[in-house]
Amino acid sequence: MVLENDIFLDEVHIKLRDEVKEFVKWVDPKLLKAMDAEQIDYPHEFYREAGRRNLLGLRFPKKYGGRELDWVAECVALEEIGIFGCGLGCSWSMPTIVGEAINTFGTEEHKKKYLVPILKGEMVAAEGLTEPRGGSDFFGTNTIAKKDGGVYYLTGEKRFIAGAKAADLFLLYARTNPDPKVPGHKALSAFLVEKKMGVEIAETYGLLGFRGMGTARIQLNEVEVPAENLLLGENRGREIFNRMMLPERLTSAAGSLGMRAALELAMKYASMRKAFGAPIRMFQGVNFKIADCLTKLDAARALVYTAAKQADRDPDSYETRRLVSEAKLFATQTGWEVINDAMQILGGIGYTQVYPLERALRDARLAIIWTGSSEIMQLIIQHEAYRKLMGGKLEKERDIELDAIEAHKVAEKVYE
């Protein structure tokens, strides 16, 4: 790929990018075709090979199988993996997502038992957030966990779980405080639940895109989970969830940068396809689209890598939540727009299965819904900005209201 730049990268990142490019070249097109035809439930071969190459969970300690790299490195790798679309991108990202919970909040035993095999590609992990009666309202979780001695009994449902059919381990949230007067953010706990503990696959979804990932609804019928599989402590799920939104959303953003592949395909096509006696790249209707897409992709990349650097600096700050949400909002929307424009440049042939754009389009539609919809991102962005604005020391800032010619007319400034 040529539509990338090295402005945010050092030698370690560039070397990693070359390594991931080799892995990307290794992937057989037959795998993507089999996934889209729903002939497989999970890309095990891809996942195991990524683990064998030590490309999973790059940020985590070396003693657990990671490389002790940073968030920029994760984004570098995901931009390359992202050229395949959401399916393989999600498979590659899940160790980073579930691994975040285990590495940050888990015990040493959790890390040895779960994180190590996950990073080797030997154990598939999945995360269950959404319930049939709640999507964006995460803290309205109805799944309950009742403790009896050294065991929690989990009852409820989680749906739209990517990789559920293949997963060996689930990160799940359940209500541990039964008092209905206690708000959800003070009543939820997080658990590491092995499928063999009794998790049932209740429904496998047929999806517009994102196929071959075994996306399913799971049923929990008094599933026995050892108390030691509780993360952090009872009723502290909010702390874990807040941190987990960082890898959830930043991986979605970085993966969407891979849609530069669609633009490169369209640019090559526009250089070869002729109409009215000239390559169609010579016409403004085409080349202006290309210019706009290039600009948006560069802007999205800059925002994603800025958010990544901020995440490395302070993962729990208001500023990080805002920037990560901005990156997820803008990069996923950009990916969707770039694919649409690429398809428009190819015209009718782009709507066929002769080129991979139609699959990319179906995949990209999911990115602006999952891990927090675009509307939720907008809610968070303005909320965190207001928190900083209203909580900051405004006396340090220039008051631009005084720069107006008639700023002295205080009586005209009516707010109620």
N, C-alpha and C positions, 0 to 999 in steps of 0.2 A: 504494500500500500504506500502511496506517496502523499496522501492528504493528511499528514501528521506533522508535528514539529517537536523540537527538543528543548523549547524554552524553559520548561519547568523541570527538566530532567538532568540528572548527573550521570556519570559513567556507569554506576551500578544499575540505574534505571534503563539506560540504553542497552546495556548487555542483557538485562532481563527481557526487554522487548524483543531482542533478536532471538532469544531462547524460546519465547512464547510463539514467535512467528514460525519457528521450526515445528513446534508442536501443532500449530494450526495447519501447517502443510501436511502433517502426518495424518490428519483426520480424513477418513475415506468418505467421499460424497455419498456412498451407499448408506452410511449411517443417517445422514440428514434425510434422505429419501425414505428410509425405513421408519424414522420417527414421524415424519409428516403423514405417512400412510398408516400410522398407528399399528405397525407390525411389531413394535417393541414397547415395553412399559417404562424403560429407563435406559439411558446410554451408559451401561456399566463399563463397556470397553473404554470409552472416552474417560470416564471418571477414574478408573483404575490406572490408566496410563498417565493421567495428570498427577496422581499420587506417586506413581513410580518415578516420575521426573521431578518430584519434590516441588510441584507447582501449586499445591493447595495450601491455603492458610498462610500466606507468605509473611504476615506480620507476627505470627506467634513464635514463642521461644524455640530455639533449635532443639532443646532437649525433648520437646514434644513432637518434633518433626517439621516445624516452621523454619523460616529463614531470618527472623528478626528484622524484617524490612519495615517500610512505612506504608501509609495509606496511598501515597503517590505511586508506590510500586504496585499496589493492588489495582489501582486505576489504570496503570500502564498495561498490565496483563489483561485486564477486563476489556479494554478498548480493542485489543486484538481478538480475544475470545468472542467479543460482541458481534463480529462480522457474521457469525453463524446464526444470530438471532437470540431470542429469549431462552430457548430450551437449554442449549449447552451452556449458555451464560449463567443460567440459574443453577445447573448442576455444579459448575465450577465455583459459584459464589456461596453455596450453602455451607461448606466448611468454614468459610469466613464469617457467615452470619451466626449459625449455631455455635461455632467455635468461639465467637465473641462472648457469649453467655458463659460457656464452660471455662474459658481462660480467665475472664474477669471476675466471675462470681462463684466458680466451682472450687471444690476442694482438690487437694493434690490427687486423691483417689479418683475423682471425676476425670481429671486430666489424663491420668494414666489409663483409665478404663475406657474412656470415650474419645478424648481429643487425639490421642496418638493413633488409633486405628482410622479415625476419620481423615487425618492428614495423610495417611498412607493410601487412602482410597479403598480401604478394606471394609469400612462401615459407612453406610449411607445415612445421613441425618436429614431431618425435615423439621419445619416449624409450623405449629398450628395456632393461628390467631383468630381467623374469622369463624363465626358461628352462624347457623341458619337464620337466627333472628337478629343478627348484628354484623355489620361490616365495619364501617368507620367508627362505630360506637364500641371500641374495644373494651372499655371499662364496664360495659353492660354485660360482660361475660356471664353466662348462665351455668357453665360447667362447674360442678362443685367437687370439693375434696373434703372428705370426712376422715379424721384421724382416729385410729383405734390401736392403741399400743404403739408399736413401731412401724405401723403401716398406714398409708393414706389410701382411701378408696375413692377413685375418680369416676364420676358419672356425668355424661354429657356428650356433645357432638362438636366437631370442628370440621369445617369444609374448605374447599379450594386449596388443599395442601399439595403443593408441588412435590413430586417424588414420593407421595404417600405409599403407593403400592410397593415400592422397592425399599422404603426406609426401614432401617433397623432401630433407629432412635428418633424420638420426637421431643422437641421442646414445647411444652404445653403449659397454658395458664388455667388456673381454676380458682374459684372462690373458696377461701378457707375461713372466712368470717361469715356465719350464716345470718347475722343480724341485718335485715333489709334496710334498716335506718343508716347503716354504715355505707358510705359511698364506695363504688367499685375500686377507686384508686387507693383505698385504704384496706381493701378486703381480698385482693388477689395475690396468689403465690405462683411461682414458676417451678415446674418439675421436669426432670429428665426421665422420660418414659420409654422403655424398650417395647418394641412391638410384641415380643414374646410374652410380655406381662399380661396380654389380653386385648390389645388394640385390634379392633375389627374394621376392615374396609367395607363400608356400607354402600358406597356409590362411586363409580369411576366416571368422570365427566368426559363428554365429547365436546371439544373446544374448537373455536374458530381457528385459532393458531396454537402455538405452544404445545404441540402434540408430542407424543412419545415420552412424556415425563410422568405418566401415572398419576395425574392430578385427581385427588379423590376426597370424599368425605369419610371421616372416621367416626366410629361409635365407641364410646367408653361406657361399659356396664359394670360399675364397681370394680374397675381395674385396680389391682393391688400394686401399689408403688411403695417401695421401702422408704422410710422416713429420711434415710441418708441421701435419697435422690431429690430432695427438696433443695432448691438453690437459694442461698443467702439467708433465708428465714421466712417464717410465716408472715403473710400480708405485706411482703416487700416486693411484690411483682412489679409495682410501678417503677421502681429504681432500675430493674432489669429491662423492662419494656422501653423506658426512655433511652437507655444506652443502645438497645437493640435496633432502634430506629435509625441509628447512624449507619451500621453496615447494610441494613435493609435498603435504605434509600441511596446511599452513595454507590453501592454496587449497581443499582438500577440505572443511576445516572451515567456511570462510567461505561456500562455495557451498551448504552444507547449511542455512545460515540462511535461504536463499530459500524453504525449505519452509514459511515463515510464510504463503505464498500459499495452501497447502492449508488452513491453519487459517482464514484469512479467508473462503475459499470455504465452509467448513463453518459458520462463524458467520453468514454471510449466509443460507445455506440454513436454519439453525436458527431464524432470525428470521421466515422466510416459511412454512416447513412447519408445518402444524398437525396435532395429534393430540389426541384426548380434549378437543377444544374450545379448545385453546390452542396458541400457538407452542411447538415442542418445546424452545426455549431456556429455557423456564420450568421445565423438569423437571431435577432434580438429576443424573439420569443423564447428561444432556447438558451442563449448564452447569458441572458439576464437571470434566468432561473438558476443556472449554474453559479453565477456570482453570488446570488442571494443565499444559496445553500452553503457555499464555501464560507461566507461570512457568519452564518448562524452556527455552523459546525465549529469554527474557530472560537466564537464567543462561548459556545457551550463547553468546549474543552477548557478554556481559560477559567470558567466558573467551576467546573468539576475539580480541576487541580488546585484551585484556590481553596475550595471546601476541603479537599484532602489535606492540604497543608494545615488548615485550621483544625481539622480533626486530630492531626498528630500533635498539635500544640496544646489543645484543651478539649478533649472529647465530650465533656459534660457542660460546656458553657452555652449560654443563650445564643451567642454569636455563631457557634458551631451548628446548633439546631437550625438557625435561620439560613446559613449558607448551604448546608446540606439539603434543606428543603428547596431552596432556590435552584440548586444544581439538579435535583431530581425533577422539579417542575420544568425547567427550561430544556434540559438535555433530552428528556423523554419526548417532549413536544417537538423539539427539533428533529429527533430521529424520525418521528411520524411524518413531519412535513417534508423532510428530505426524501424519504421513500416515495411519498405521493408525487413530488416533483420529478423524481427519477422515472417513475412510471409514466408520467405525462410526456416526458421527453422521448421515451421509447414508443409511445403511442399504443396502438392495439396489441402489438406483440408483447408489450410489457404486462398485459393483462392475462397472458397465457402462461403455461408452465414451461415454456421454452426457456425463459429466464427466471431466476429465483426471486424476482421482486414481489410477486403475488404472495409468496410465503412470508417474505420479510414484512410485507404490509400487514398480514394477519397477525404476525408475532408482535409487531410494534404497537398494535392497538391495545395490547394488554399492558404495556409498560406505563401508560398514562392512567391506569386504573390501580394496579397492584402496589403493594408496599406503601399505601397511602395515595389516594387519588389526587389529581391535580388540584381539586378544590380544597382538599385537606392541606396540601402544601401551601396554598395561598393563605389559608387560615393561620397556619403556623408562622409564615413569613411576616405577616403584618403584626401578629401578636407579639413575636419576639422583638420586632423593631420598636413597637410601642413600649415594651418593657424596658428596653435600653434607653429610649428617648425620655420617657417620663421618670425613669429611675436614675438618670445620669445627672451630672452637675452642669446644668445649662449655663451657669455663670461663666464657664470656661469658653463658651461658644459666642460668636458674634450674633447679636440679635438683629437679624435682617429686617425685622418689622420697622426699625428706626430709619431704614434707608428709603422709605417711601416719602414722596414729596409732602404728603399731608399726614404723615405719621402722628403728628401732634393732635389730631382730631380724635381723641380718645372716646368722646361721646358717640362717635359713629361705629365703634367696635362693640356691637351688641351680640351677646352669645346666648341669651335666654329670653 
